[in-house]
Amino acid sequence: MGGEVIDLAPRGHLLDRPHRAADVPALLDAHGLTDHLRGHLLFGLPDLVTVLRSWEQRFGTRVIGLAHDRVTLSVAAPPRTPAEAEHVAAEHFAFSSDTIVQDDAETLSAHAADQVLNSEVWSFWWD
């Protein structure tokens, strides 16, 4: 993300200067590349960017994958205590309930223990 250029010919370049990883969805939207993602979100794209920025600031997350129904983040500083992981699991549920209720964990406590606590990758999807 540090200044590389993604050629979207004939649309032009997507990134021509460093940007925050949390801003990637908005940059893609500016180029008309988020129509499918928009159809899956239960909230607006500005809300997605707000959540991603919050997690970037608190946990050092970076967007490493973005598809029409999925967002994957690397996590530099994941929650290290069960209590903190439970709090973040509630945020994950508000962000993407499908990720929890359709997963093997199926409860916030199980999600916190299996997917949040000390986890270096968070994945979310929407049906």
MDAnalysis code that builds the backbone (N, CA, C; Angstrom):
import MDAnalysis as mda
import numpy as np

u = mda.Universe.empty(381, n_residues=127, atom_resindex=np.repeat(np.arange(127), 3), trajectory=True)
u.add_TopologyAttr("name", ["N", "CA", "C"] * 127)
u.add_TopologyAttr("resid", np.arange(1, 128))
u.add_TopologyAttr("resname", ["MET", "GLY", "GLY", "GLU", "VAL", "ILE", "ASP", "LEU", "ALA", "PRO", "ARG", "GLY", "HIS", "LEU", "LEU", "ASP", "ARG", "PRO", "HIS", "ARG", "ALA", "ALA", "ASP", "VAL", "PRO", "ALA", "LEU", "LEU", "ASP", "ALA", "HIS", "GLY", "LEU", "THR", "ASP", "HIS", "LEU", "ARG", "GLY", "HIS", "LEU", "LEU", "PHE", "GLY", "LEU", "PRO", "ASP", "LEU", "VAL", "THR", "VAL", "LEU", "ARG", "SER", "TRP", "GLU", "GLN", "ARG", "PHE", "GLY", "THR", "ARG", "VAL", "ILE", "GLY", "LEU", "ALA", "HIS", "ASP", "ARG", "VAL", "THR", "LEU", "SER", "VAL", "ALA", "ALA", "PRO", "PRO", "ARG", "THR", "PRO", "ALA", "GLU", "ALA", "GLU", "HIS", "VAL", "ALA", "ALA", "GLU", "HIS", "PHE", "ALA", "PHE", "SER", "SER", "ASP", "THR", "ILE", "VAL", "GLN", "ASP", "ASP", "ALA", "GLU", "THR", "LEU", "SER", "ALA", "HIS", "ALA", "ALA", "ASP", "GLN", "VAL", "LEU", "ASN", "SER", "GLU", "VAL", "TRP", "SER", "PHE", "TRP", "TRP", "ASP"])
u.atoms.positions = np.array([
    [0.810, -1.186, 0.000],
    [0.000, 0.000, 0.000],
    [0.861, 1.260, 0.000],
    [2.141, 1.125, 0.109],
    [2.997, 2.278, 0.225],
    [3.381, 2.891, -1.097],
    [2.435, 3.331, -1.891],
    [2.720, 4.054, -3.095],
    [2.747, 3.216, -4.361],
    [2.456, 1.916, -4.264],
    [2.432, 1.121, -5.483],
    [1.262, 1.559, -6.355],
    [1.332, 1.199, -7.610],
    [0.318, 1.615, -8.570],
    [-0.408, 0.386, -9.081],
    [-1.725, 0.419, -9.035],
    [-2.550, -0.635, -9.600],
    [-3.139, -0.086, -10.892],
    [-2.789, -0.673, -12.011],
    [-3.252, -0.189, -13.299],
    [-4.628, -0.762, -13.594],
    [-5.583, 0.111, -13.754],
    [-6.959, -0.290, -14.040],
    [-7.338, 0.122, -15.460],
    [-6.388, 0.071, -16.366],
    [-6.627, 0.508, -17.742],
    [-7.935, -0.080, -18.239],
    [-8.798, 0.686, -18.869],
    [-8.597, 2.066, -19.270],
    [-9.039, 3.077, -18.213],
    [-9.335, 2.662, -16.988],
    [-9.829, 3.576, -15.958],
    [-8.736, 4.449, -15.362],
    [-7.496, 4.082, -15.504],
    [-6.410, 4.853, -14.925],
    [-5.841, 4.139, -13.714],
    [-5.095, 4.846, -12.929],
    [-4.433, 4.267, -11.765],
    [-5.285, 4.453, -10.519],
    [-5.340, 3.398, -9.707],
    [-6.105, 3.476, -8.469],
    [-5.293, 4.151, -7.371],
    [-4.081, 3.708, -7.151],
    [-3.256, 4.274, -6.091],
    [-2.017, 4.904, -6.706],
    [-1.862, 6.189, -6.533],
    [-0.666, 6.830, -7.046],
    [0.100, 7.536, -5.940],
    [-0.348, 7.366, -4.712],
    [0.360, 7.895, -3.550],
    [-0.050, 7.044, -2.353],
    [0.700, 7.092, -1.255],
    [0.336, 6.272, -0.095],
    [-1.056, 6.630, 0.438],
    [-1.801, 5.616, 0.805],
    [-3.123, 5.781, 1.393],
    [-3.229, 4.854, 2.594],
    [-4.151, 5.146, 3.458],
    [-4.434, 4.234, 4.565],
    [-5.163, 3.020, 4.000],
    [-4.820, 1.850, 4.493],
    [-5.473, 0.624, 4.024],
    [-6.974, 0.689, 4.258],
    [-7.393, 1.337, 5.328],
    [-8.821, 1.445, 5.626],
    [-9.568, 2.240, 4.564],
    [-8.849, 3.041, 3.796],
    [-9.482, 3.850, 2.755],
    [-9.631, 3.124, 1.424],
    [-9.105, 1.907, 1.326],
    [-9.162, 1.168, 0.067],
    [-10.594, 1.019, -0.448],
    [-11.582, 0.632, 0.397],
    [-12.947, 0.525, -0.143],
    [-13.455, 1.824, -0.759],
    [-13.157, 2.955, -0.134],
    [-13.600, 4.240, -0.679],
    [-12.880, 4.553, -1.985],
    [-11.586, 4.222, -2.073],
    [-10.848, 4.435, -3.323],
    [-11.422, 3.572, -4.432],
    [-11.734, 2.324, -4.119],
    [-12.340, 1.441, -5.110],
    [-13.694, 1.976, -5.543],
    [-14.460, 2.485, -4.580],
    [-15.780, 3.022, -4.891],
    [-15.669, 4.222, -5.835],
    [-14.655, 5.038, -5.639],
    [-14.459, 6.205, -6.497],
    [-14.224, 5.791, -7.948],
    [-13.776, 4.562, -8.139],
    [-13.556, 4.042, -9.486],
    [-14.671, 3.088, -9.926],
    [-15.775, 3.064, -9.165],
    [-16.921, 2.242, -9.538],
    [-16.710, 0.751, -9.363],
    [-15.837, 0.365, -8.436],
    [-15.494, -1.050, -8.297],
    [-16.105, -1.717, -7.058],
    [-17.066, -1.079, -6.416],
    [-17.639, -1.678, -5.205],
    [-19.131, -1.955, -5.308],
    [-19.680, -1.941, -6.501],
    [-21.120, -2.144, -6.643],
    [-21.580, -3.469, -6.034],
    [-20.835, -4.548, -6.261],
    [-21.223, -5.843, -5.699],
    [-21.092, -5.849, -4.183],
    [-20.014, -5.282, -3.658],
    [-19.825, -5.212, -2.208],
    [-20.961, -4.426, -1.576],
    [-21.312, -3.307, -2.174],
    [-22.397, -2.460, -1.678],
    [-23.698, -3.252, -1.512],
    [-23.951, -4.173, -2.420],
    [-25.168, -4.969, -2.374],
    [-25.208, -5.952, -1.218],
    [-24.060, -6.288, -0.645],
    [-24.000, -7.243, 0.457],
    [-23.952, -6.582, 1.827],
    [-23.470, -5.356, 1.911],
    [-23.340, -4.683, 3.201],
    [-24.701, -4.297, 3.763],
    [-24.819, -4.372, 5.077],
    [-26.049, -3.952, 5.743],
    [-25.972, -2.481, 6.132],
    [-24.888, -1.818, 5.746],
    [-24.648, -0.419, 6.082],
    [-23.937, 0.214, 4.902],
    [-23.704, 1.501, 4.961],
    [-23.086, 2.194, 3.841],
    [-21.576, 2.056, 3.804],
    [-21.013, 2.344, 2.659],
    [-19.572, 2.293, 2.483],
    [-18.837, 3.238, 3.440],
    [-19.341, 4.450, 3.716],
    [-18.662, 5.302, 4.700],
    [-18.582, 4.635, 6.085],
    [-19.604, 3.874, 6.446],
    [-19.569, 3.157, 7.728],
    [-18.497, 2.076, 7.721],
    [-18.352, 1.385, 6.593],
    [-17.306, 0.379, 6.455],
    [-15.937, 1.011, 6.670],
    [-15.692, 2.143, 6.032],
    [-14.410, 2.830, 6.170],
    [-14.199, 3.286, 7.616],
    [-15.244, 3.767, 8.278],
    [-15.130, 4.201, 9.673],
    [-14.717, 3.048, 10.581],
    [-15.349, 1.896, 10.415],
    [-15.002, 0.724, 11.219],
    [-13.566, 0.295, 10.929],
    [-13.201, 0.235, 9.666],
    [-11.843, -0.174, 9.313],
    [-10.800, 0.787, 9.874],
    [-11.084, 2.080, 9.854],
    [-10.150, 3.065, 10.436],
    [-10.020, 2.874, 11.943],
    [-11.128, 2.606, 12.607],
    [-11.087, 2.383, 14.058],
    [-10.220, 1.174, 14.388],
    [-10.431, 0.090, 13.671],
    [-9.631, -1.114, 13.919],
    [-8.178, -0.898, 13.517],
    [-7.941, -0.111, 12.485],
    [-6.570, 0.199, 12.081],
    [-5.847, 0.934, 13.204],
    [-6.511, 1.907, 13.807],
    [-5.910, 2.685, 14.893],
    [-5.698, 1.846, 16.152],
    [-6.679, 1.021, 16.490],
    [-6.601, 0.274, 17.753],
    [-5.821, -1.027, 17.667],
    [-5.876, -1.710, 16.515],
    [-5.289, -3.046, 16.407],
    [-4.267, -3.177, 15.275],
    [-4.001, -2.074, 14.576],
    [-3.041, -2.127, 13.481],
    [-3.496, -2.982, 12.316],
    [-4.802, -3.020, 12.057],
    [-5.304, -3.841, 10.956],
    [-4.979, -3.195, 9.619],
    [-4.894, -4.042, 8.607],
    [-4.692, -3.623, 7.225],
    [-5.590, -4.479, 6.349],
    [-6.210, -3.860, 5.363],
    [-7.011, -4.612, 4.404],
    [-6.058, -5.416, 3.528],
    [-6.210, -6.747, 3.543],
    [-5.375, -7.596, 2.694],
    [-6.213, -8.344, 1.662],
    [-7.531, -8.267, 1.795],
    [-8.411, -8.896, 0.818],
    [-9.746, -8.190, 0.791],
    [-10.267, -7.969, -0.398],
    [-11.558, -7.314, -0.553],
    [-12.232, -7.912, -1.769],
    [-13.383, -8.524, -1.563],
    [-14.150, -9.124, -2.652],
    [-15.579, -8.610, -2.568],
    [-16.439, -9.105, -3.446],
    [-17.811, -8.613, -3.492],
    [-18.592, -8.936, -2.226],
    [-18.172, -9.941, -1.460],
    [-18.915, -10.316, -0.257],
    [-17.996, -10.617, 0.930],
    [-16.754, -10.145, 0.862],
    [-15.767, -10.530, 1.879],
    [-14.725, -9.431, 2.069],
    [-14.290, -9.266, 3.323],
    [-13.176, -8.392, 3.672],
    [-12.251, -9.191, 4.581],
    [-10.953, -9.169, 4.285],
    [-9.967, -9.858, 5.112],
    [-8.941, -8.841, 5.580],
    [-8.621, -8.897, 6.872],
    [-7.692, -7.958, 7.481],
    [-6.533, -8.692, 8.130],
    [-5.328, -8.123, 8.025],
    [-4.231, -8.583, 8.868],
    [-4.334, -7.773, 10.161],
    [-3.912, -8.358, 11.272],
    [-4.060, -7.720, 12.582],
    [-2.698, -7.712, 13.265],
    [-2.094, -6.532, 13.386],
    [-0.755, -6.419, 13.975],
    [-0.780, -6.545, 15.499],
    [-1.824, -6.049, 16.142],
    [-1.898, -6.052, 17.606],
    [-3.271, -6.552, 18.054],
    [-3.532, -7.848, 17.910],
    [-4.858, -8.373, 18.262],
    [-5.098, -8.328, 19.771],
    [-6.355, -8.426, 20.173],
    [-6.667, -8.483, 21.600],
    [-5.905, -9.630, 22.268],
    [-5.394, -9.362, 23.468],
    [-4.572, -10.353, 24.176],
    [-5.246, -10.924, 25.417],
    [-6.399, -10.370, 25.797],
    [-7.108, -10.907, 26.962],
    [-8.487, -11.386, 26.528],
    [-9.023, -12.397, 27.201],
    [-10.371, -12.863, 26.860],
    [-11.424, -11.756, 26.953],
    [-11.312, -10.881, 27.935],
    [-12.306, -9.808, 28.093],
    [-12.259, -8.851, 26.896],
    [-11.064, -8.464, 26.473],
    [-10.939, -7.579, 25.327],
    [-11.428, -8.286, 24.057],
    [-11.100, -9.563, 23.916],
    [-11.540, -10.323, 22.745],
    [-13.064, -10.411, 22.688],
    [-13.721, -10.559, 23.830],
    [-15.196, -10.611, 23.864],
    [-15.789, -9.280, 23.404],
    [-15.187, -8.183, 23.840],
    [-15.667, -6.859, 23.420],
    [-15.535, -6.705, 21.900],
    [-14.391, -7.106, 21.357],
    [-14.153, -6.996, 19.920],
    [-15.057, -7.964, 19.150],
    [-15.333, -9.136, 19.718],
    [-16.253, -10.078, 19.073],
    [-17.637, -9.445, 18.901],
    [-18.056, -8.645, 19.864],
    [-19.338, -7.943, 19.738],
    [-19.288, -6.938, 18.591],
    [-18.148, -6.282, 18.412],
    [-17.981, -5.374, 17.275],
    [-18.037, -6.159, 15.963],
    [-17.388, -7.315, 15.948],
    [-17.421, -8.163, 14.753],
    [-18.857, -8.556, 14.422],
    [-19.644, -8.893, 15.443],
    [-21.035, -9.281, 15.221],
    [-21.827, -8.122, 14.613],
    [-21.626, -6.913, 15.145],
    [-22.323, -5.744, 14.609],
    [-21.877, -5.455, 13.173],
    [-20.618, -5.728, 12.867],
    [-20.049, -5.478, 11.547],
    [-20.499, -6.524, 10.534],
    [-20.524, -7.791, 10.959],
    [-20.856, -8.890, 10.043],
    [-21.365, -10.087, 10.831],
    [-22.640, -10.081, 11.146],
    [-23.208, -11.176, 11.940],
    [-23.089, -12.521, 11.226],
    [-23.138, -12.519, 9.882],
    [-23.000, -13.773, 9.133],
    [-21.702, -14.492, 9.484],
    [-20.645, -13.736, 9.695],
    [-19.342, -14.301, 10.006],
    [-19.398, -15.160, 11.265],
    [-20.250, -14.787, 12.208],
    [-20.320, -15.510, 13.481],
    [-21.418, -16.562, 13.469],
    [-22.624, -16.193, 13.085],
    [-23.739, -17.140, 13.181],
    [-23.655, -18.266, 12.158],
    [-22.913, -18.041, 11.066],
    [-22.779, -19.090, 10.051],
    [-21.446, -19.833, 10.166],
    [-20.678, -19.495, 11.182],
    [-19.401, -20.160, 11.415],
    [-19.610, -21.312, 12.386],
    [-18.612, -22.153, 12.531],
    [-18.706, -23.264, 13.484],
    [-18.868, -22.773, 14.918],
    [-18.312, -21.602, 15.229],
    [-18.362, -21.082, 16.592],
    [-19.799, -20.789, 17.023],
    [-20.509, -20.017, 16.240],
    [-21.918, -19.676, 16.424],
    [-22.259, -18.882, 17.676],
    [-21.302, -18.598, 18.558],
    [-21.558, -17.736, 19.714],
    [-20.458, -16.687, 19.790],
    [-20.763, -15.567, 20.452],
    [-19.751, -14.526, 20.595],
    [-18.547, -15.019, 21.391],
    [-18.797, -15.759, 22.451],
    [-17.687, -16.256, 23.276],
    [-16.783, -17.185, 22.479],
    [-17.373, -18.068, 21.702],
    [-16.570, -18.987, 20.890],
    [-15.818, -18.220, 19.806],
    [-16.477, -17.251, 19.190],
    [-15.816, -16.426, 18.173],
    [-14.651, -15.663, 18.794],
    [-14.876, -15.091, 19.973],
    [-13.812, -14.354, 20.660],
    [-12.608, -15.242, 20.916],
    [-12.854, -16.445, 21.392],
    [-11.766, -17.364, 21.731],
    [-11.066, -17.910, 20.484],
    [-11.833, -18.220, 19.445],
    [-11.273, -18.894, 18.270],
    [-10.785, -17.953, 17.174],
    [-11.435, -16.781, 17.020],
    [-11.153, -15.938, 15.862],
    [-10.615, -14.546, 16.200],
    [-10.663, -14.155, 17.478],
    [-10.244, -12.797, 17.842],
    [-9.007, -12.813, 18.734],
    [-9.054, -13.562, 19.806],
    [-7.963, -13.608, 20.782],
    [-6.662, -14.030, 20.106],
    [-5.684, -13.144, 20.105],
    [-4.355, -13.397, 19.521],
    [-4.374, -13.716, 18.025],
    [-5.469, -13.465, 17.342],
    [-5.582, -13.796, 15.919],
    [-4.965, -12.702, 15.054],
    [-4.132, -13.100, 14.106],
    [-3.460, -12.145, 13.229],
    [-4.198, -11.919, 11.910],
    [-5.332, -12.591, 11.720],
    [-6.164, -12.389, 10.526],
    [-7.625, -12.407, 10.958],
    [-8.370, -11.418, 10.519],
    [-9.817, -11.392, 10.718],
    [-10.461, -11.416, 9.343],
    [-11.438, -12.312, 9.156],
    [-12.163, -12.391, 7.898],
    [-13.650, -12.187, 8.161],
    [-14.285, -11.467, 7.269],
    [-15.708, -11.174, 7.377],
    [-16.370, -11.437, 6.033],
    [-17.607, -11.901, 6.082],
    [-18.353, -12.088, 4.847],
    [-19.818, -11.790, 5.087],
    [-20.501, -11.536, 3.980],
    [-21.923, -11.213, 4.016],
    [-22.619, -12.035, 2.955],
    [-23.807, -12.558, 3.289],
    [-24.616, -13.287, 2.295],
    [-25.563, -12.335, 1.612],
])
